[in-house]
Amino acid sequence: MDAQEITAKLREAIDLEDVFVKTDGSHVEVIAVGAVFADVPRVKQQQMIYAPLNAAIADGSIHALSIKAYTPEQWRRDKLLNQPS
């Protein structure tokens, strides 16, 4: 499963403001940004990302999945903190 397919699945299933997907074979990194994550525990946020990808995880298309979920406010703050000075 490529990055575009994963992005499409996530956007279809979750109301996201932005999503960034990086793949390296069957290893996938997802950064998801959406108001839907506000006041939601981290475990629940990750479950929201896993759910639309379960079939790909089950069939081995995705072997390892790294997830970072942010609200738009958290994402803006995180980007500012991680910019080179």
Phi and psi in degrees as GROMACS dihedral restraints (atoms count N, CA, C in turn):
[ dihedral_restraints ]
;  ai    aj    ak    al  type     phi  dphi    fc
    3     4     5     6     1   -93.3    20    10
    4     5     6     7     1   172.7    20    10
    6     7     8     9     1   -60.1    20    10
    7     8     9    10     1   -38.6    20    10
    9    10    11    12     1   -65.4    20    10
   10    11    12    13     1   -40.2    20    10
   12    13    14    15     1   -64.8    20    10
   13    14    15    16     1   -42.6    20    10
   15    16    17    18     1   -64.9    20    10
   16    17    18    19     1   -45.0    20    10
   18    19    20    21     1   -57.9    20    10
   19    20    21    22     1   -45.9    20    10
   21    22    23    24     1   -62.3    20    10
   22    23    24    25     1   -44.0    20    10
   24    25    26    27     1   -61.1    20    10
   25    26    27    28     1   -43.9    20    10
   27    28    29    30     1   -67.3    20    10
   28    29    30    31     1   -43.2    20    10
   30    31    32    33     1   -65.5    20    10
   31    32    33    34     1   -34.0    20    10
   33    34    35    36     1   -69.0    20    10
   34    35    36    37     1   -37.3    20    10
   36    37    38    39     1   -90.0    20    10
   37    38    39    40     1   -27.3    20    10
   39    40    41    42     1  -131.5    20    10
   40    41    42    43     1   141.5    20    10
   42    43    44    45     1   -78.6    20    10
   43    44    45    46     1    92.9    20    10
   45    46    47    48     1  -109.2    20    10
   46    47    48    49     1   140.9    20    10
   48    49    50    51     1   -76.6    20    10
   49    50    51    52     1   -38.2    20    10
   51    52    53    54     1  -153.6    20    10
   52    53    54    55     1   151.8    20    10
   54    55    56    57     1  -147.1    20    10
   55    56    57    58     1   135.0    20    10
   57    58    59    60     1  -123.4    20    10
   58    59    60    61     1   127.8    20    10
   60    61    62    63     1  -127.1    20    10
   61    62    63    64     1   131.5    20    10
   63    64    65    66     1  -124.6    20    10
   64    65    66    67     1   129.4    20    10
   66    67    68    69     1  -119.2    20    10
   67    68    69    70     1   147.7    20    10
   69    70    71    72     1  -140.4    20    10
   70    71    72    73     1    87.1    20    10
   72    73    74    75     1    67.9    20    10
   73    74    75    76     1  -123.4    20    10
   75    76    77    78     1   -94.6    20    10
   76    77    78    79     1     8.4    20    10
   78    79    80    81     1   -98.3    20    10
   79    80    81    82     1   129.0    20    10
   81    82    83    84     1  -128.5    20    10
   82    83    84    85     1   136.0    20    10
   84    85    86    87     1  -115.8    20    10
   85    86    87    88     1   129.8    20    10
   87    88    89    90     1  -123.7    20    10
   88    89    90    91     1   130.2    20    10
   90    91    92    93     1  -116.2    20    10
   91    92    93    94     1   118.1    20    10
   93    94    95    96     1  -117.5    20    10
   94    95    96    97     1   134.3    20    10
   96    97    98    99     1  -125.4    20    10
   97    98    99   100     1   123.0    20    10
   99   100   101   102     1  -170.1    20    10
  100   101   102   103     1   149.7    20    10
  102   103   104   105     1   -63.7    20    10
  103   104   105   106     1   -20.5    20    10
  105   106   107   108     1   -59.3    20    10
  106   107   108   109     1   -20.7    20    10
  108   109   110   111     1   -87.3    20    10
  109   110   111   112     1    -5.3    20    10
  111   112   113   114     1   -63.8    20    10
  112   113   114   115     1   133.9    20    10
  114   115   116   117     1    58.9    20    10
  115   116   117   118     1    25.3    20    10
  117   118   119   120     1  -112.8    20    10
  118   119   120   121     1   129.0    20    10
  120   121   122   123     1   -58.6    20    10
  121   122   123   124     1   150.1    20    10
  123   124   125   126     1   -53.8    20    10
  124   125   126   127     1   -41.9    20    10
  126   127   128   129     1   -61.1    20    10
  127   128   129   130     1   -43.3    20    10
  129   130   131   132     1   -65.1    20    10
  130   131   132   133     1   -37.9    20    10
  132   133   134   135     1   -59.6    20    10
  133   134   135   136     1   -45.7    20    10
  135   136   137   138     1   -65.9    20    10
  136   137   138   139     1   -38.5    20    10
  138   139   140   141     1   -61.8    20    10
  139   140   141   142     1   -35.9    20    10
  141   142   143   144     1   -63.0    20    10
  142   143   144   145     1   -35.9    20    10
  144   145   146   147     1   -77.1    20    10
  145   146   147   148     1   -41.4    20    10
  147   148   149   150     1   -61.7    20    10
  148   149   150   151     1   -41.6    20    10
  150   151   152   153     1   -49.6    20    10
  151   152   153   154     1   -52.8    20    10
  153   154   155   156     1   -72.1    20    10
  154   155   156   157     1   -10.8    20    10
  156   157   158   159     1  -105.0    20    10
  157   158   159   160     1     1.6    20    10
  159   160   161   162     1   -54.8    20    10
  160   161   162   163     1   -41.9    20    10
  162   163   164   165     1   -62.6    20    10
  163   164   165   166     1   -41.9    20    10
  165   166   167   168     1   -68.7    20    10
  166   167   168   169     1   -33.1    20    10
  168   169   170   171     1   -69.5    20    10
  169   170   171   172     1   -43.8    20    10
  171   172   173   174     1   -64.1    20    10
  172   173   174   175     1   -37.8    20    10
  174   175   176   177     1   -88.2    20    10
  175   176   177   178     1     0.7    20    10
  177   178   179   180     1    88.3    20    10
  178   179   180   181     1    -1.5    20    10
  180   181   182   183     1   -60.8    20    10
  181   182   183   184     1   -34.9    20    10
  183   184   185   186     1  -116.3    20    10
  184   185   186   187     1   117.8    20    10
  186   187   188   189     1   -96.8    20    10
  187   188   189   190     1   -41.9    20    10
  189   190   191   192     1  -130.9    20    10
  190   191   192   193     1   136.0    20    10
  192   193   194   195     1  -131.8    20    10
  193   194   195   196     1   119.6    20    10
  195   196   197   198     1  -104.9    20    10
  196   197   198   199     1   129.2    20    10
  198   199   200   201     1  -125.2    20    10
  199   200   201   202     1   133.0    20    10
  201   202   203   204     1  -129.1    20    10
  202   203   204   205     1   121.6    20    10
  204   205   206   207     1  -117.4    20    10
  205   206   207   208     1   133.8    20    10
  207   208   209   210     1  -134.2    20    10
  208   209   210   211     1   149.9    20    10
  210   211   212   213     1   -78.6    20    10
  211   212   213   214     1   163.0    20    10
  213   214   215   216     1   -56.8    20    10
  214   215   216   217     1   -38.2    20    10
  216   217   218   219     1   -66.2    20    10
  217   218   219   220     1   -43.9    20    10
  219   220   221   222     1   -62.1    20    10
  220   221   222   223     1   -39.6    20    10
  222   223   224   225     1   -65.3    20    10
  223   224   225   226     1   -45.3    20    10
  225   226   227   228     1   -60.7    20    10
  226   227   228   229     1   -43.1    20    10
  228   229   230   231     1   -65.1    20    10
  229   230   231   232     1   -44.1    20    10
  231   232   233   234     1   -64.5    20    10
  232   233   234   235     1   -40.8    20    10
  234   235   236   237     1   -63.1    20    10
  235   236   237   238     1   -41.6    20    10
  237   238   239   240     1   -64.3    20    10
  238   239   240   241     1   -40.7    20    10
  240   241   242   243     1   -68.7    20    10
  241   242   243   244     1   -25.9    20    10
  243   244   245   246     1  -102.0    20    10
  244   245   246   247     1     6.3    20    10
  246   247   248   249     1   -75.6    20    10
  247   248   249   250     1   140.6    20    10
  249   250   251   252     1   -64.1    20    10
  250   251   252   253     1   145.4    20    10
